[in-house]
Amino acid sequence: MNRIALSGNVREQVGTKDAAQLRRGKRVPCVLYGGQGVVHFSVDEAALRKVVFTPDVNGVELDIDGNKTLAMVHQKQFHPLSDRVIHVDFMEMKEDREARVQLAVRLTGQPVGVRKGGKLSQTMRKIQVKGLPAAIPAHLDVDVSELDVNQTIHVGDLKLTGLTTLGRQEDVVASVKMPKKVEEAAAATPAAGAPAAATPAADAKPAAKK
């Protein structure tokens, strides 16, 4: 995974008043969990935006008053009337301990089925996985170039080095299907060599009664 350095300062006081004062000074109150104890600290708002506003998973090398810790964003809160970050929870990571993360899915390649007129559909935008920090990428690239019409890629089909996919293995990640209008048009077209349906002549007269 990508790693981003972020510096912070331990909060001397914890509470609503202190948090509001920090925000007025363009700093964001944060909490670090997962270590020997909970650490309350603050970081510069502009620097934090580079970490928060990205779909990729990044390891954050926190430097809190000289104490360095590898962590990742666990939860984030935004102001209800703006996109300002008002609070972030970080979770400490260990190089020798597996972590659970949600990775963004990016499809690569042009499916065979699309070249035949099919339509590519991406059902899952994120997939939860677990693995050691060194094995966790910023996102997942899923090759769909071999996907034909009416074929599907499931979570269980993914082969990820050093990672284990979590959740239901039968969930669909991507598929190629023929648009309904094309299918209906194909069904209405007679097969080659098949005789056309007989239609009565426009000027045909009914048989005379005897």
GROMACS elastic network, one bead per residue, 0.5 to 0.9 nm:
[ bonds ]
;  ai    aj funct       b0    kb
    1    56     6  0.87445   500
    1    57     6  0.67909   500
    1    58     6  0.56910   500
    1    59     6  0.63138   500
    1   133     6  0.70709   500
    1   134     6  0.67165   500
    1   135     6  0.73334   500
    1   136     6  0.53187   500
    1   139     6  0.82365   500
    2    56     6  0.85221   500
    2    57     6  0.73894   500
    2    59     6  0.59960   500
    2    60     6  0.84295   500
    2   137     6  0.73714   500
    2   138     6  0.60438   500
    3    58     6  0.54780   500
    3    60     6  0.55252   500
    3    61     6  0.65978   500
    3    70     6  0.88522   500
    4    50     6  0.88609   500
    4    51     6  0.73800   500
    4    58     6  0.68263   500
    4    59     6  0.63072   500
    4    61     6  0.58930   500
    4    62     6  0.84104   500
    5    59     6  0.86523   500
    5    60     6  0.58697   500
    5    62     6  0.61395   500
    5    63     6  0.75449   500
    6    43     6  0.77075   500
    6    44     6  0.87904   500
    6    47     6  0.71835   500
    6    48     6  0.74952   500
    6    51     6  0.86354   500
    6    60     6  0.66550   500
    6    61     6  0.60560   500
    6    62     6  0.50426   500
    6    63     6  0.62215   500
    6    64     6  0.85000   500
    7    42     6  0.87376   500
    7    43     6  0.64348   500
    7    44     6  0.79854   500
    7    47     6  0.86496   500
    7    61     6  0.82959   500
    7    62     6  0.58048   500
    7    64     6  0.59008   500
    7    65     6  0.77333   500
    7    66     6  0.86777   500
    8    41     6  0.62705   500
    8    42     6  0.54068   500
    8    44     6  0.74144   500
    8    62     6  0.72015   500
    8    63     6  0.60668   500
    8    65     6  0.65142   500
    8    66     6  0.89507   500
    9    12     6  0.89575   500
    9    40     6  0.86127   500
    9    41     6  0.52708   500
    9    42     6  0.54529   500
    9    43     6  0.66757   500
    9    63     6  0.82968   500
    9    64     6  0.52814   500
    9    65     6  0.54034   500
    9    66     6  0.89603   500
   10    13     6  0.89333   500
   10    39     6  0.74091   500
   10    40     6  0.59962   500
   10    42     6  0.65151   500
   10    64     6  0.64998   500
   10    65     6  0.67299   500
   11    14     6  0.66283   500
   11    18     6  0.86829   500
   11    29     6  0.81160   500
   11    39     6  0.85655   500
   11    40     6  0.57169   500
   11    42     6  0.64628   500
   12    40     6  0.85682   500
   12    41     6  0.83968   500
   13    18     6  0.64360   500
   13    19     6  0.88202   500
   13    40     6  0.88567   500
   14    17     6  0.82382   500
   14    18     6  0.61930   500
   14    19     6  0.72376   500
   14    40     6  0.75144   500
   15    18     6  0.54003   500
   15    19     6  0.61343   500
   15    20     6  0.86854   500
   16    19     6  0.50988   500
   16    20     6  0.61554   500
   16    21     6  0.86217   500
   17    20     6  0.52124   500
   17    21     6  0.62469   500
   17    22     6  0.86881   500
   18    21     6  0.50902   500
   18    22     6  0.62138   500
   18    23     6  0.87457   500
   18    29     6  0.89167   500
   19    22     6  0.50906   500
   19    23     6  0.63184   500
   19    24     6  0.87606   500
   19    27     6  0.88124   500
   19    28     6  0.76581   500
   19    29     6  0.60669   500
   19    86     6  0.88079   500
   20    23     6  0.51591   500
   20    24     6  0.63149   500
   20    25     6  0.87628   500
   20    29     6  0.89861   500
   21    24     6  0.51466   500
   21    25     6  0.64612   500
   21    26     6  0.89544   500
   21    27     6  0.86404   500
   22    25     6  0.51010   500
   22    26     6  0.65265   500
   22    27     6  0.50914   500
   22    28     6  0.63603   500
   22    29     6  0.69893   500
   22    42     6  0.77448   500
   23    27     6  0.50035   500
   23    28     6  0.57507   500
   23    29     6  0.77101   500
   23    45     6  0.82585   500
   23    86     6  0.72337   500
   24    27     6  0.73158   500
   25    28     6  0.87697   500
   25    44     6  0.89047   500
   26    43     6  0.87722   500
   26    44     6  0.63995   500
   26    45     6  0.54713   500
   26    46     6  0.78028   500
   27    42     6  0.62264   500
   27    43     6  0.54710   500
   27    46     6  0.83025   500
   27    48     6  0.89863   500
   27    86     6  0.86407   500
   28    41     6  0.84954   500
   28    42     6  0.53073   500
   28    43     6  0.54476   500
   28    44     6  0.63547   500
   28    45     6  0.56351   500
   28    48     6  0.80520   500
   28    85     6  0.70750   500
   28    86     6  0.57684   500
   28    87     6  0.59445   500
   28    88     6  0.76856   500
   29    40     6  0.74135   500
   29    41     6  0.60157   500
   29    43     6  0.68462   500
   29    86     6  0.70523   500
   29    87     6  0.54431   500
   29    88     6  0.69898   500
   29    89     6  0.89829   500
   30    39     6  0.83424   500
   30    40     6  0.59521   500
   30    41     6  0.53038   500
   30    42     6  0.54024   500
   30    43     6  0.73494   500
   30    86     6  0.87622   500
   30    87     6  0.56647   500
   30    89     6  0.56771   500
   30    90     6  0.73952   500
   31    38     6  0.69090   500
   31    39     6  0.56042   500
   31    41     6  0.61615   500
   31    42     6  0.81836   500
   31    87     6  0.83228   500
   31    88     6  0.66642   500
   31    90     6  0.60596   500
   31    91     6  0.85005   500
   32    35     6  0.77912   500
   32    37     6  0.84573   500
   32    38     6  0.57906   500
   32    39     6  0.50333   500
   32    40     6  0.65456   500
   32    41     6  0.78938   500
   32    71     6  0.81117   500
   32    88     6  0.88000   500
   32    89     6  0.60378   500
   32    91     6  0.57670   500
   32    92     6  0.67281   500
   33    36     6  0.84481   500
   33    37     6  0.70744   500
   33    38     6  0.52256   500
   33    39     6  0.69043   500
   33    89     6  0.74275   500
   33    90     6  0.61596   500
   33    92     6  0.60276   500
   34    37     6  0.73364   500
   34    38     6  0.74319   500
   34    90     6  0.85123   500
   34    91     6  0.55761   500
   34    92     6  0.50016   500
   34    93     6  0.75982   500
   35    38     6  0.69292   500
   35    39     6  0.85983   500
   35    91     6  0.82755   500
   35    92     6  0.61772   500
   35    93     6  0.86057   500
   41    64     6  0.73907   500
   42    45     6  0.89141   500
   42    64     6  0.87453   500
   43    46     6  0.87940   500
   43    47     6  0.75311   500
   43    48     6  0.68271   500
   43    64     6  0.89855   500
   44    47     6  0.54325   500
   44    48     6  0.62092   500
   44    49     6  0.88527   500
   45    48     6  0.50946   500
   45    49     6  0.62970   500
   45    84     6  0.83868   500
   45    85     6  0.73233   500
   45    86     6  0.86886   500
   46    49     6  0.53530   500
   46    50     6  0.72078   500
   47    50     6  0.57643   500
   47    51     6  0.73645   500
   48    51     6  0.52532   500
   48    52     6  0.62478   500
   48    53     6  0.85731   500
   48    85     6  0.82150   500
   49    52     6  0.50511   500
   49    53     6  0.56729   500
   49    54     6  0.86371   500
   49    84     6  0.85387   500
   49    85     6  0.74338   500
   50    53     6  0.58765   500
   50    54     6  0.71989   500
   51    54     6  0.65466   500
   51    58     6  0.75009   500
   51    60     6  0.79195   500
   51    73     6  0.82167   500
   52    55     6  0.84429   500
   52    73     6  0.76468   500
   52    76     6  0.77794   500
   52    85     6  0.82219   500
   52    88     6  0.87487   500
   53    56     6  0.89786   500
   54    57     6  0.77880   500
   54    58     6  0.88124   500
   55   103     6  0.81659   500
   55   104     6  0.64458   500
   55   138     6  0.85803   500
   55   139     6  0.81383   500
   56   103     6  0.69058   500
   56   104     6  0.64431   500
   56   137     6  0.85161   500
   56   139     6  0.56094   500
   57    72     6  0.79071   500
   57    73     6  0.83927   500
   57   101     6  0.77752   500
   57   102     6  0.76737   500
   57   103     6  0.64883   500
   57   104     6  0.80311   500
   57   136     6  0.83618   500
   57   137     6  0.73407   500
   57   139     6  0.66516   500
   58    71     6  0.88402   500
   58    72     6  0.66366   500
   58    73     6  0.81000   500
   58   137     6  0.83533   500
   58   138     6  0.61189   500
   59    70     6  0.65946   500
   59    71     6  0.58690   500
   59    72     6  0.52278   500
   59    73     6  0.81768   500
   59    93     6  0.84440   500
   59   133     6  0.78777   500
   59   138     6  0.88797   500
   60    69     6  0.80858   500
   60    70     6  0.57388   500
   60    71     6  0.50734   500
   60    72     6  0.54879   500
   60    73     6  0.77555   500
   60    90     6  0.88405   500
   61    68     6  0.67617   500
   61    69     6  0.58108   500
   61    71     6  0.63711   500
   61    72     6  0.85152   500
   62    67     6  0.78226   500
   62    68     6  0.54758   500
   62    69     6  0.51236   500
   62    70     6  0.61177   500
   62    71     6  0.68535   500
   63    66     6  0.55416   500
   63    67     6  0.54368   500
   63    69     6  0.65816   500
   63    70     6  0.89291   500
   64    67     6  0.51009   500
   64    68     6  0.63956   500
   64    69     6  0.80898   500
   65    68     6  0.83401   500
   69    92     6  0.68742   500
   69    93     6  0.78027   500
   69    94     6  0.88298   500
   70    91     6  0.86406   500
   70    92     6  0.59802   500
   70    93     6  0.54547   500
   70    94     6  0.70416   500
   70    95     6  0.83981   500
   71    74     6  0.89193   500
   71    90     6  0.61580   500
   71    91     6  0.53296   500
   71    94     6  0.82096   500
   72    89     6  0.87061   500
   72    90     6  0.55154   500
   72    91     6  0.54507   500
   72    92     6  0.66219   500
   72    93     6  0.70302   500
   73    76     6  0.74215   500
   73    88     6  0.71477   500
   73    89     6  0.62427   500
   73    91     6  0.64065   500
   74    88     6  0.75338   500
   74    89     6  0.54048   500
   74    90     6  0.50731   500
   74    91     6  0.57693   500
   75    87     6  0.83668   500
   75    88     6  0.57804   500
   75    89     6  0.50533   500
   75    90     6  0.70661   500
   75    91     6  0.89473   500
   76    85     6  0.73204   500
   76    86     6  0.78789   500
   76    87     6  0.58573   500
   76    89     6  0.62935   500
   76    90     6  0.88324   500
   77    80     6  0.89393   500
   77    84     6  0.86375   500
   77    85     6  0.59937   500
   77    86     6  0.56947   500
   77    87     6  0.51457   500
   77    88     6  0.63066   500
   77    89     6  0.88606   500
   78    81     6  0.84670   500
   78    82     6  0.72982   500
   78    83     6  0.59263   500
   78    84     6  0.55486   500
   78    86     6  0.53305   500
   78    87     6  0.71371   500
   79    82     6  0.53223   500
   79    83     6  0.61108   500
   79    84     6  0.55178   500
   79    85     6  0.64241   500
   79    86     6  0.61540   500
   80    83     6  0.76549   500
   80    84     6  0.86660   500
   81    84     6  0.85744   500
   82    85     6  0.86872   500
   85    88     6  0.76387   500
   93    96     6  0.87172   500
   93    97     6  0.71952   500
   93    98     6  0.82755   500
   93    99     6  0.70639   500
   93   133     6  0.74874   500
   94    97     6  0.50789   500
   94    98     6  0.76762   500
   94    99     6  0.82888   500
   94   132     6  0.81324   500
   94   133     6  0.74783   500
   95    98     6  0.79061   500
   95   132     6  0.64273   500
   95   133     6  0.58526   500
   95   134     6  0.71026   500
   96   132     6  0.64263   500
   96   133     6  0.79392   500
   97   131     6  0.79271   500
   97   132     6  0.58903   500
   97   133     6  0.77546   500
   98   130     6  0.61512   500
   98   133     6  0.68767   500
   99   129     6  0.82545   500
   99   130     6  0.53399   500
   99   131     6  0.55702   500
   99   132     6  0.61404   500
   99   133     6  0.67979   500
   99   136     6  0.87364   500
  100   128     6  0.69089   500
  100   129     6  0.56967   500
  100   131     6  0.68516   500
  100   132     6  0.89572   500
  100   166     6  0.88169   500
  101   127     6  0.82739   500
  101   128     6  0.55650   500
  101   129     6  0.56411   500
  101   130     6  0.62921   500
  101   131     6  0.85703   500
  101   136     6  0.84290   500
  102   126     6  0.60346   500
  102   127     6  0.53565   500
  102   129     6  0.62968   500
  102   130     6  0.87281   500
  102   139     6  0.87340   500
  103   125     6  0.84141   500
  103   126     6  0.53331   500
  103   127     6  0.53941   500
  103   128     6  0.62359   500
  103   129     6  0.73444   500
  103   136     6  0.87515   500
  103   137     6  0.79807   500
  103   138     6  0.70613   500
  103   139     6  0.50722   500
  103   140     6  0.62446   500
  104   124     6  0.88475   500
  104   125     6  0.58224   500
  104   127     6  0.66500   500
  104   138     6  0.79988   500
  104   139     6  0.50253   500
  104   140     6  0.60614   500
  104   141     6  0.86641   500
  105   124     6  0.72655   500
  105   125     6  0.52251   500
  105   126     6  0.54022   500
  105   127     6  0.69633   500
  105   139     6  0.62377   500
  105   141     6  0.61642   500
  105   142     6  0.69497   500
  105   173     6  0.85722   500
  106   125     6  0.77377   500
  106   139     6  0.73135   500
  106   140     6  0.59847   500
  106   142     6  0.60894   500
  106   143     6  0.86287   500
  107   122     6  0.80636   500
  107   140     6  0.83689   500
  107   141     6  0.58690   500
  107   143     6  0.59548   500
  107   144     6  0.64561   500
  107   174     6  0.83906   500
  108   111     6  0.89011   500
  108   141     6  0.64843   500
  108   142     6  0.59128   500
  108   144     6  0.60371   500
  108   145     6  0.71790   500
  109   142     6  0.86651   500
  109   143     6  0.58938   500
  109   144     6  0.56816   500
  109   146     6  0.84662   500
  110   113     6  0.85138   500
  110   114     6  0.70074   500
  110   115     6  0.78295   500
  110   143     6  0.86276   500
  110   144     6  0.66157   500
  110   146     6  0.81110   500
  110   147     6  0.84871   500
  111   114     6  0.53128   500
  111   115     6  0.69217   500
  111   118     6  0.88148   500
  111   120     6  0.75691   500
  111   143     6  0.87283   500
  111   144     6  0.54575   500
  111   146     6  0.56112   500
  111   148     6  0.64255   500
  111   149     6  0.87069   500
  111   176     6  0.78064   500
  112   115     6  0.54246   500
  112   116     6  0.67774   500
  112   118     6  0.86353   500
  112   144     6  0.84735   500
  112   145     6  0.60755   500
  112   146     6  0.57182   500
  112   147     6  0.57122   500
  112   148     6  0.50657   500
  112   149     6  0.75930   500
  113   116     6  0.50359   500
  113   117     6  0.65920   500
  113   118     6  0.51852   500
  113   119     6  0.74911   500
  113   120     6  0.80700   500
  113   145     6  0.87139   500
  113   146     6  0.81255   500
  113   147     6  0.61407   500
  113   150     6  0.80320   500
  113   151     6  0.83922   500
  113   176     6  0.62443   500
  113   177     6  0.77120   500
  113   178     6  0.83036   500
  114   117     6  0.50988   500
  114   119     6  0.56086   500
  114   120     6  0.65999   500
  114   147     6  0.84722   500
  114   148     6  0.74766   500
  114   149     6  0.74110   500
  114   176     6  0.70825   500
  114   177     6  0.84635   500
  114   178     6  0.85544   500
  115   118     6  0.69805   500
  116   148     6  0.83888   500
  116   149     6  0.76845   500
  116   178     6  0.87261   500
  117   149     6  0.84805   500
  117   177     6  0.88036   500
  117   178     6  0.66395   500
  117   179     6  0.80522   500
  117   182     6  0.83548   500
  118   148     6  0.81879   500
  118   149     6  0.59714   500
  118   150     6  0.85166   500
  118   176     6  0.59245   500
  118   177     6  0.52082   500
  118   179     6  0.64393   500
  118   182     6  0.89719   500
  119   149     6  0.82223   500
  119   175     6  0.81944   500
  119   176     6  0.53266   500
  119   177     6  0.53832   500
  119   178     6  0.59589   500
  119   179     6  0.65316   500
  120   147     6  0.89724   500
  120   149     6  0.89950   500
  120   174     6  0.71802   500
  120   175     6  0.58465   500
  120   177     6  0.67758   500
  120   178     6  0.89512   500
  121   173     6  0.85697   500
  121   174     6  0.55365   500
  121   175     6  0.53495   500
  121   176     6  0.61639   500
  121   177     6  0.78591   500
  122   125     6  0.71875   500
  122   172     6  0.83184   500
  122   173     6  0.60328   500
  122   175     6  0.67012   500
  122   176     6  0.89621   500
  123   171     6  0.87334   500
  123   172     6  0.62218   500
  123   173     6  0.52059   500
  123   174     6  0.55661   500
  123   175     6  0.79185   500
  124   127     6  0.71270   500
  124   171     6  0.83235   500
  124   172     6  0.69543   500
  124   174     6  0.71351   500
  125   173     6  0.78643   500
  126   139     6  0.88982   500
  126   140     6  0.86562   500
  127   140     6  0.84237   500
  127   155     6  0.81020   500
  127   165     6  0.73789   500
  127   166     6  0.76970   500
  127   167     6  0.83850   500
  127   173     6  0.87871   500
  128   164     6  0.87142   500
  128   165     6  0.61820   500
  128   166     6  0.55137   500
  128   167     6  0.71576   500
  129   136     6  0.85590   500
  129   163     6  0.63726   500
  129   164     6  0.54558   500
  129   166     6  0.53440   500
  129   167     6  0.85807   500
  130   136     6  0.79601   500
  130   162     6  0.87129   500
  130   163     6  0.56947   500
  130   164     6  0.53938   500
  130   165     6  0.66767   500
  130   166     6  0.73016   500
  131   134     6  0.81663   500
  131   135     6  0.62523   500
  131   136     6  0.63624   500
  131   162     6  0.62525   500
  131   164     6  0.65927   500
  132   135     6  0.54335   500
  132   136     6  0.65801   500
  132   162     6  0.75510   500
  132   163     6  0.78370   500
  133   136     6  0.52827   500
  133   137     6  0.84695   500
  134   137     6  0.80215   500
  134   162     6  0.89690   500
  135   161     6  0.74337   500
  135   162     6  0.56453   500
  135   163     6  0.68496   500
  136   139     6  0.82060   500
  136   162     6  0.79518   500
  136   163     6  0.72353   500
  137   140     6  0.68867   500
  140   160     6  0.88455   500
  142   158     6  0.78448   500
  143   146     6  0.77618   500
  143   147     6  0.87197   500
  144   147     6  0.53190   500
  144   148     6  0.89472   500
  144   153     6  0.81419   500
  144   174     6  0.79879   500
  144   175     6  0.86596   500
  145   148     6  0.84028   500
  147   150     6  0.84421   500
  147   151     6  0.59458   500
  147   152     6  0.70999   500
  147   153     6  0.79615   500
  147   174     6  0.89952   500
  147   175     6  0.73765   500
  147   176     6  0.68157   500
  148   151     6  0.54257   500
  148   152     6  0.83226   500
  148   175     6  0.84735   500
  148   176     6  0.64243   500
  148   177     6  0.83805   500
  149   152     6  0.86823   500
  149   175     6  0.80759   500
  149   176     6  0.51268   500
  149   177     6  0.53030   500
  149   178     6  0.65376   500
  150   175     6  0.70383   500
  150   176     6  0.55475   500
  150   177     6  0.50249   500
  150   178     6  0.73985   500
  151   174     6  0.87797   500
  151   175     6  0.58042   500
  151   176     6  0.58863   500
  151   177     6  0.75162   500
  152   172     6  0.68422   500
  152   173     6  0.76079   500
  152   174     6  0.59244   500
  152   176     6  0.67124   500
  152   177     6  0.89898   500
  153   156     6  0.82070   500
  153   157     6  0.62013   500
  153   158     6  0.78434   500
  153   171     6  0.86540   500
  153   172     6  0.60127   500
  153   173     6  0.55872   500
  153   174     6  0.53774   500
  153   175     6  0.62207   500
  154   157     6  0.52399   500
  154   158     6  0.71933   500
  154   169     6  0.65920   500
  154   170     6  0.55274   500
  154   171     6  0.54706   500
  154   173     6  0.53212   500
  154   174     6  0.72818   500
  154   175     6  0.88312   500
  155   158     6  0.57129   500
  155   165     6  0.72056   500
  155   166     6  0.86032   500
  155   167     6  0.84529   500
  155   168     6  0.73174   500
  155   170     6  0.61186   500
  155   171     6  0.57050   500
  155   172     6  0.63565   500
  155   173     6  0.61510   500
  156   159     6  0.80608   500
  156   165     6  0.75324   500
  156   168     6  0.80273   500
  156   170     6  0.62979   500
  156   171     6  0.79589   500
  157   169     6  0.79766   500
  157   170     6  0.87415   500
  158   165     6  0.81037   500
  159   163     6  0.85144   500
  159   164     6  0.88464   500
  160   163     6  0.54011   500
  160   164     6  0.70709   500
  160   165     6  0.80647   500
  161   164     6  0.83744   500
  165   168     6  0.87879   500
  165   169     6  0.78345   500
  166   169     6  0.75519   500
  167   170     6  0.89277   500
  167   171     6  0.83267   500
  168   171     6  0.56896   500
  169   172     6  0.84131   500
  172   175     6  0.74267   500
  177   180     6  0.87213   500
  178   181     6  0.84141   500
  178   182     6  0.66765   500
  178   183     6  0.65278   500
  179   182     6  0.54294   500
  179   183     6  0.64317   500
  179   184     6  0.88004   500
  180   183     6  0.50063   500
  180   184     6  0.60418   500
  180   185     6  0.84916   500
  181   184     6  0.51058   500
  181   185     6  0.60925   500
  181   186     6  0.85621   500
  182   185     6  0.50923   500
  182   186     6  0.61253   500
  182   187     6  0.86061   500
  183   186     6  0.51045   500
  183   187     6  0.61660   500
  183   188     6  0.86737   500
  184   187     6  0.50783   500
  184   188     6  0.62284   500
  184   189     6  0.87598   500
  185   188     6  0.51619   500
  185   189     6  0.63204   500
  186   189     6  0.52751   500
  186   190     6  0.82471   500
  187   190     6  0.76186   500
  187   191     6  0.89489   500
  189   192     6  0.89024   500
  190   193     6  0.82601   500
  190   194     6  0.63920   500
  190   195     6  0.81606   500
  190   196     6  0.74294   500
  191   194     6  0.55706   500
  191   195     6  0.88076   500
  192   195     6  0.87099   500
  193   196     6  0.89462   500
  195   198     6  0.84618   500
  196   199     6  0.89158   500
  199   202     6  0.88164   500
  200   203     6  0.85525   500
  200   204     6  0.71075   500
  201   204     6  0.52355   500
  201   205     6  0.89589   500
  202   205     6  0.88768   500
  205   208     6  0.85448   500
  206   209     6  0.88761   500
